Amino acid sequence: MVTQRGRRDEAGSPGRPPRRSRRDTPDADNAPTAEIPAVPADGNGRTGDAPEAVRAKQIPEAAVARLAVYLRVLSGMSEQGATTVSSEELSQAAGVNSAKLRKDLSYLGSYGTRGVGYEVSVLISQIERILGLTRQHKVAVVGIGNLGHALANYGGFPGRGFPVEALFDLDADLIGVPVGGLPVSHMDDIPRVCAERGISIGVIATPPTAAQSVCDRLVAGGVQCILNFAPVVLQVPAHIEVRKVDLAVELQILSFHVARRADDAAGNQGNSGLPGAGLPSENGKGGRNGSGPDGGREMVVRG
């Protein structure tokens, strides 16, 4: 998954926010995200006496991605009846080392109890608040091809707080046809429909040639975040967050790991008489799977 903050606006242009540069960016585990505001438990915009642990914080972007992984694992444990979990158990299930996990959870103000670990329900609640999951985020999918159909029909989004509330396409044969229970609207209606329905997240599943035009319409409709499946870098205003999913890039990264392991194996065979030959690499320890926020070796690709 690629975090993209491409910017369209030129610095100094009248009435436009300045361009933000990605140069001199710190490493992924120290690069802060935008400040994350506290989300109250009642979801009504009142912070009240919320503890400091859930107030606004600067959390590294890589840690935010891992928090989402911890939440998925913890939710599964909760469904199986677990009430507490140790950092070692959680780190193994999430595929990260326990020291990194404890550091990530310290951003929440959660340090666990010696000899007991963490309360699963409390930890789930803390992560949900930090990730803004105490309220729903309405989603629009643009481009109802094979991928768009799959996204529109996926039943896992609403239960996690991401109901799909609008669908858009250019194909006249699709306009008005229900997909996943929602009628497809024309792309020209994106700004109006998104504004009326309070859409906050737009998903672009169009060909690359249409992606920028779709992005502009989503921004005009008040969409704040965009998940982009089109293989193109979008140009957006400074206040818009973009996550880019390029499956070809992900496959190329996996290809790199396959090639590296093949090279390592060939080198070990050529030095079979040397001490340590044939030992597994560090990347195979502890259930880690290679790259990304829940893997052992993190590779961050920037759009």
C-alpha positions in Angstrom: 0.0 0.0 0.0 1.4 3.3 -1.0 0.8 6.6 0.8 0.6 9.4 -1.7 0.4 13.0 -1.0 0.7 14.3 -4.6 -0.1 17.9 -4.8 -1.7 19.9 -7.7 -1.5 23.4 -6.3 1.5 25.6 -7.1 3.1 27.4 -4.2 2.2 31.1 -4.3 -0.9 30.6 -6.4 -3.7 32.9 -5.3 -6.2 31.2 -3.0 -4.5 27.9 -3.1 -2.7 26.0 -0.3 1.1 25.6 -0.6 2.5 22.4 -2.1 4.0 20.0 0.5 7.3 18.3 -0.4 8.2 14.7 0.4 11.9 15.5 0.3 14.0 14.9 3.4 11.3 12.6 4.8 12.4 10.8 8.0 12.2 7.0 8.1 8.7 5.5 8.2 8.7 4.7 11.9 9.5 8.3 12.8 7.7 10.3 10.1 4.6 11.7 11.8 1.1 11.7 10.3 -1.1 14.7 10.5 -2.2 15.3 14.1 -5.0 12.8 14.9 -7.8 14.4 17.0 -9.4 12.5 19.8 -12.7 10.8 18.9 -15.1 10.7 21.8 -16.8 7.4 22.7 -20.2 8.8 22.0 -19.3 10.0 18.6 -21.1 13.3 19.1 -18.1 15.6 19.0 -17.7 16.0 22.8 -14.3 15.2 24.3 -15.4 15.8 27.9 -13.1 14.1 30.3 -11.4 11.9 27.7 -8.1 10.6 29.1 -4.8 12.0 27.7 -4.2 8.6 26.0 -6.9 9.4 23.4 -6.2 13.1 22.9 -4.5 14.5 19.8 -1.1 12.8 19.1 1.6 12.7 16.5 1.8 9.0 15.5 4.2 7.8 12.8 2.4 6.7 9.7 4.0 3.2 9.8 2.7 2.8 13.3 -0.8 3.8 12.2 -0.8 1.0 9.6 0.4 -1.5 12.3 -2.4 -0.4 14.7 -4.9 -1.4 12.0 -3.3 -4.8 11.9 -3.4 -5.1 15.7 -7.1 -4.2 15.7 -7.8 -7.0 13.2 -6.0 -9.5 15.3 -7.5 -8.3 18.5 -11.0 -8.4 17.1 -10.4 -12.1 16.1 -9.2 -12.9 19.6 -12.2 -11.2 21.1 -14.6 -13.2 19.0 -12.8 -16.4 20.3 -13.5 -15.3 23.9 -10.0 -14.0 24.8 -10.0 -11.3 27.5 -6.3 -10.6 27.9 -3.3 -10.9 25.7 0.4 -10.6 26.3 2.6 -8.5 24.1 4.4 -11.6 22.9 1.2 -13.3 21.9 -0.1 -10.2 20.1 3.2 -9.5 18.4 3.5 -13.1 17.1 -0.1 -13.0 15.8 0.5 -9.6 14.1 3.9 -10.5 12.7 5.9 -7.8 14.4 8.5 -8.0 17.1 7.3 -7.4 20.7 9.5 -4.3 21.2 8.0 -2.5 18.2 4.5 -3.5 19.3 5.0 -2.1 22.8 6.3 1.1 21.3 3.2 1.4 19.0 0.8 0.8 21.9 2.6 3.4 24.0 1.3 6.0 21.6 -2.1 5.1 22.9 -1.0 5.5 26.5 -1.4 1.7 26.9 1.4 -0.1 28.6 -0.3 -3.3 29.8 0.0 -4.9 33.3 3.1 -7.0 34.2 2.2 -10.7 34.4 -1.2 -10.1 32.9 -0.7 -8.2 29.6 -3.4 -6.1 27.9 -7.1 -6.2 28.2 -8.4 -7.1 24.8 -11.6 -5.0 25.0 -9.8 -1.9 26.3 -7.1 -2.2 23.6 -9.7 -2.5 20.9 -11.5 0.6 22.2 -8.3 2.6 22.3 -7.2 1.7 18.8 -10.7 2.3 17.4 -10.7 5.8 18.9 -7.3 6.7 17.5 -8.2 5.4 14.1 -11.5 7.3 14.1 -13.6 4.2 14.0 -16.1 5.3 16.6 -18.2 6.8 13.8 -19.0 5.6 10.3 -17.2 6.9 7.1 -19.4 6.8 4.1 -17.7 5.5 0.9 -18.3 6.1 -2.8 -16.9 3.7 -5.4 -16.2 5.1 -8.9 -15.8 2.7 -11.8 -18.1 -0.3 -11.7 -16.1 -2.8 -13.6 -14.9 -6.1 -12.2 -13.1 -4.5 -9.3 -15.8 -1.9 -8.7 -18.4 -4.7 -8.6 -16.4 -6.7 -6.1 -16.0 -3.7 -3.8 -19.6 -2.7 -4.1 -20.7 -6.2 -3.2 -18.2 -6.8 -0.4 -20.1 -7.3 2.9 -17.2 -6.6 5.2 -17.1 -2.8 4.8 -20.3 -1.8 6.7 -19.5 -3.9 9.7 -16.1 -2.1 10.0 -17.6 1.3 9.8 -17.3 1.9 6.0 -20.7 1.6 4.4 -20.7 2.0 0.6 -23.3 4.8 0.0 -22.7 5.8 -3.7 -21.7 4.2 -6.9 -20.6 5.9 -10.1 -19.8 5.0 -13.7 -19.9 6.4 -17.3 -21.5 3.3 -18.9 -25.1 4.2 -20.0 -26.0 0.5 -19.5 -25.1 0.7 -15.9 -26.7 4.0 -14.9 -29.7 3.3 -12.6 -28.9 -0.4 -12.3 -28.5 -1.7 -8.7 -25.2 -3.1 -7.7 -24.9 -4.4 -4.2 -28.3 -2.8 -3.5 -27.3 0.7 -4.7 -28.2 2.2 -8.1 -25.3 3.4 -10.1 -25.2 7.1 -10.8 -23.4 9.0 -13.6 -19.9 10.4 -13.0 -21.1 13.9 -13.7 -23.2 13.7 -10.5 -20.3 12.9 -8.3 -20.0 16.4 -6.7 -23.7 16.7 -6.0 -24.3 13.1 -4.7 -21.2 13.1 -2.5 -22.1 16.4 -0.9 -25.8 15.3 -0.3 -24.8 11.9 1.2 -21.9 13.1 3.2 -19.3 10.9 1.5 -15.9 11.2 3.2 -13.9 8.4 1.3 -13.8 7.9 -2.4 -12.5 4.8 -4.1 -11.2 5.1 -7.6 -11.4 1.9 -9.7 -11.3 3.5 -13.2 -8.8 3.3 -16.0 -5.8 5.6 -15.4 -7.0 8.1 -18.1 -10.1 8.9 -16.1 -8.7 8.8 -12.6 -7.6 12.5 -12.3 -11.0 13.8 -13.6 -12.8 11.5 -11.1 -10.5 12.7 -8.3 -11.3 16.3 -9.1 -15.0 15.6 -8.9 -14.7 13.7 -5.6 -12.7 16.6 -4.1 -15.4 19.0 -5.4 -18.0 16.9 -3.6 -16.3 17.3 -0.2 -14.5 13.9 -0.1 -11.5 14.1 2.3 -9.7 10.8 1.5 -9.2 8.8 -1.6 -8.3 5.1 -2.1 -6.8 4.9 -5.6 -6.6 1.6 -7.5 -5.7 3.3 -10.8 -2.0 3.1 -11.7 -1.4 6.9 -11.8 -0.2 9.5 -9.3 -3.1 11.8 -8.5 -2.7 15.6 -8.0 -4.7 16.8 -5.1 -5.0 19.8 -2.8 -2.9 19.7 0.4 -5.8 18.8 2.7 -6.7 15.6 0.8 -5.1 12.2 1.8 -4.6 9.6 -0.9 -3.7 5.9 -0.5 -2.6 4.2 -3.7 -3.0 0.5 -4.3 -1.0 -0.7 -7.3 -1.2 -4.5 -7.5 1.5 -4.6 -10.1 3.9 -2.9 -7.8 3.0 -5.2 -5.0 3.7 -8.2 -7.2 7.1 -6.7 -8.3 8.0 -6.3 -4.6 7.2 -10.0 -4.1 9.2 -10.9 -7.1 12.2 -9.1 -5.6 11.9 -11.2 -2.5 11.6 -14.4 -4.5 14.7 -13.5 -6.5 16.7 -12.5 -3.4 15.9 -15.8 -1.7 16.9 -17.7 -4.9 20.2 -15.8 -4.9 20.7 -16.6 -1.2 20.0 -20.3 -1.8 22.4 -20.4 -4.7 25.1 -18.7 -2.6 24.5 -21.1 0.3 24.9 -24.1 -2.0 28.1 -22.7 -3.3 29.5 -22.3 0.2 27.9 -25.4 1.8 31.2 -26.2 3.6 31.2 -22.8 5.4 29.8 -22.3 8.9 26.2 -21.0 8.8 25.5 -22.1 5.3 21.9 -22.9 4.6 20.6 -21.1 7.7 17.3 -19.3 7.2 17.3 -15.6 6.8 16.0 -13.3 9.6 13.0 -12.6 7.4 11.8 -16.1 8.1 11.7 -15.8 11.9 8.7 -15.1 14.1 6.1 -15.6 11.4 7.0 -12.4 9.6 6.1 -12.3 6.0 8.5 -9.9 4.3 7.3 -6.4 3.8 4.8 -3.9 5.0 3.7 -2.7 8.4 3.1 -6.2 9.8 6.2 -7.7 8.2 9.8 -8.1 9.4 11.4 -5.9 6.8 9.4 -2.8 5.9 9.6 -1.5 2.4 7.8 1.8 1.9 7.1 2.9 -1.7 6.1 6.5 -2.3 4.0 7.6 -5.2 
